[in-house]
Amino acid sequence: MKGIILAGGSATRLFPLSKAISKQIMPVYDKPMIYYPLSTLMLAGIREVLVISTPRDLPMFRELLGSGESLGMRFEYKVQEVPNGLAQAFVLGADFLGGEGGCLILGDNLFYGQNFSTMLRRASDIERGACIFGYFVRDPRAYGVVEFDAEGKVISLEEKPSEPKSNFAVPGLYFYDNTVVEKAKSLKPSARGEYEITDLNKIYLTEGTLKVETFGRGFTWLDTGNCNSLLDASNFVSTIQNRQGFYISCIEEIAWRNGWISDSQLYDLGKNLDKTEYGQYIMSLKK
């Protein structure tokens, strides 16, 4: 399975500074925001990643991430001229996927919780159908919403409903089989003029091949789509890292623990950043 990060677009314009800097390049505490979705794909065992963004922002991602070789990965890049909906990522990424299944994650989503890696590996092993997630929120009107029956079976999906049928929002993380490109190409624009990811998920629901896993109460999902949530995410990462001493979404550490790079390669990556606490943490890992 391959991964796609959808980053950039009009929704990233948070404040005047973002006219010059893409939101996903901005730091969430001590690392660029895009490290968080990238680390999620890496925890799922995904080594080939396509970054999709605007013509203005894409060169910054390319400069930051490079080819992926230093992490034992492969990165490609694709321009999205106009943000026409999340499902369009699979049309733009058709050649990259090359007939394989794909995982889509939004560039401003942060996930953290126990057994998350196990859930990701299970979802990435999907051979037929799709796997998405449900997260209980107080007000789900700004998200896709999934409704369950009394036995926990999915019975409906809605995009940003004014009167939600449940409190389970669908986070920006989706796993699909190798029919996803064909299904995405069959979609028609919604009333908002976008190719909706919810409509793509409904196709799998109608087929009876949609699986929804729910995150429990101890799990954290942060959608950093506004200034307050961006601050919340930075404070959360700071609290966890300073209390526990383990770093969240350290992509160098994940690559090393996955066996994609050696001890010496890990140390060299940290040495390049040895003036920072982040680099010193990386260098300390193999001791």
N, C-alpha and C positions, 0 to 999 in steps of 0.2 A: 504494500500500500504506500502511496505517496501523499505528501501533504501540501496544502495551499494555505498561505497566510494572506488574507485580504486586508490591506492596510491603506490608510489615506482616504481621500474623498472629502466631500464638503462637510461631513459631520465632524471632521477633526479640527475645525476652526474654532478654538475655544476662546481665544483672546488675542489682542494685537500681535503678541510675539509669534503666534502660530502662522502669521503671514510669511515669516521667514524660516520657521522650523516646523517640520511635520510633527504631529503629536506623538507618533510612535517612535520618534528619535528622542523626544524629551525623556528625562529620567523619571522613573518611579523609584524613589529613594536613591539607590546607588547604581542603577543600570538602565539602559534604554528600555522603554516600554516594550519594544518588539521582542526583547529577550524572553518575556513571560509567555506569549503564545508559542514562540519557537521552542522553548523548553518543554511545553506540553506535547508538541509533536515528537520531540526527542524521547520523552518518557514513554511514548507509545511505540517506540522502536522505529520511527520513521526517519530515514536518512536522506531522502530526496525531497526537497522543498522548493515550491514556486512562490515567490513573493509578488503579489499583484498590487500596484499602486498607481498614483497619478503621474503624468509626465514630469511634473515638477519634483515630486517626492522620491521617485524611484532611484535616481542617481545617488541620493543620500543613503538609501538602504544598501545599494550595491557597494558603496564605499565603506559602510560600516561592516557588512557581513562578508563581502567578497565571494569567493567561489564555494566556500564551505569546506575546502580541503583541509584546513588546519584543525577542523573538528571531526574529520573522517566522514564528512557529508558532502552533498552536492546541492548547490543553490542555483536556481534560475530566476529570471526576472521578467515580468510582463507588464506592459502599460495598460491601464484601464482609462480610456479617454474620458468617459462619462460614467459616474456611479449609477448604474441602471439596476441595482439590486444584487443581493448576495448570490443568488443562483447563477448569475452570469459568470461567476468565477470559474465554473466548470466548463462553460463554453470557451472562455478565454484560455483555460488550461487544458483543453482537449489533447493537444499534441504532447504536452508535458506528461499527462497521465498515461498516454499510449495504451489505452485499453485496460489499465489497472483501476482498482478501486481508489477512492480518494478521501482524505480527511480535510475538511475546511475549518479553519479557526479564524476568528476576527482578531485584528491586530491590536485591539485595546482591551482584551479580556484576560483576566488573571484568575487562575484556579489554584487552590491549595487545600490539601486535606489528606488524612490517613487513607491508605489503600488506593489512592488515586492512580498510581502506576498500574495496579492490577486491573482496575476498571478500563484504563486506556488500552492495555494489551488485549483485553478481552474484546473490546470494541474494534480494534484494528485487525483482529483475526476474522472478522465477518466475511463470509463468502457469498452470501445472498441477502439482499435487503439493506436496511439502514439502521444505524443506532444513533439516537440523539439523547439528550439529557433533560431532566426536569429539576428545577430548583425552587423551593417554596419562598415566595416573597410577599411582603405586605400588600404591595400595589403592582400587579403585573401588567397594567394597561399599556406600558411602553414596550412590551415584548411580545413575542409569539407565546401563546398560551396553550398548554396541553391539558385535556380533560380526561379523567379516569372514571371508570365505573366502580361499583362497590367491591369488585374483585381485583381491582388494580389494572384492568385492561384499558388501553387507550381507545377512546371513542370519538374524540374530536381534536382539531387543531385550529387555532384562530390567530391572525396576525393583528396585534395591537387592538384588541377589542375594547369598546367603550364600556361594556358590561362583561367582564371575564367570567367564564364558567368554572374556573378554579384559580387557585393561587400559585400554580406551578408555571413559572416562566421557563422558556427554552433558552438556555445560554448559547453563546456563539461558538459552539463546538459540535461538529457533525461528521459522522462516518458513513460512507456509502460504498456499495459494491460497484462492479465495473459496468453497470448499466446507467450510472449517474449522468454521464455526458449526454446520452441519448434522451434521457428523461428531461434534463435541463434544456435541451434544444427544443423540446416539445412545448415548453411553457409559453403562455401568452402574458403580456404585460397586465398588471393589476390596475385597479382604479387609480393608484398612485403613479402609474406609468413605470413600474419596476417589475423585474422578474423575481418574485418573492421566494425565499427559501422555504416558507411555510407551504406554498403551493407544491414545491418539490417534495416536501415531506408527506403531503397529502397523497401523492401518487403512491408512495410506498405504503401508506396507511390503507389505501384502497386495495392494494395488492395483498395486504395482510402480512407484509414483511418488515413493518416498522417496529423497532424495539426502542423502548424508552427506559433508561436507567435513572433513578432519582438519587440526588445527593442528599445525605442525611444532615441533621441539625449541626453536626460538628464540622461541616465542610464550608469553605469560603469560596464564593464566586464574586468577583468585583468587575463591573463593566465601567471602565474609566471614561465615560462619554461626556463628562462635564467637570468643571473645576473642583467641585466638592468631592466627587468620587475619585478624582485624581489625587487629591490630598489624603483621602481616606486610605487609598491603596499604598501611598508612600508611608503613612503612619503604621499601617498594618505590617508591611515588610520590615520596617525599622524595629518594631516591637518584637517580632518573631526572631529576627536575626540577632539582635542584641541580647535577647533573653536566652536563646538556645545555643547561639554560636554557629549554627548551620545557616548557609546562605540559600535563599529561595531563588530558583531559576538561574542558577549559575551554569551556563551552557557548557563551559569548559569542564566542569566537574561531571556533568551528566554524560558528556561524550566519553570521558575517561572511565566512569563507572560502567558504561555500556560496552566498554572494550573497543571503542572506535579509535582511541589514541593511546599512546604508551605513556609511561611515567615521565619519560624525558620530554615528550611533546607537551604534556600537561605543564611541567615545570617551566618550559620555555614560554608558553602562553602567559603564565603568571609573571614571569620575569619581564615581559614587555610592559607590564602594568605595575612594576614593583614599587612605585611611588604611591600607590593607592592601597587602601585596606582590601579592596577587591582582589588585586593582584597578589597581595601577601597571603590572603586566604587560599588562593589557588596553589601557591607554592608550598603551603603548609600541608596540603592534602596527602601527599605521598610519603610523608615522614612516618 
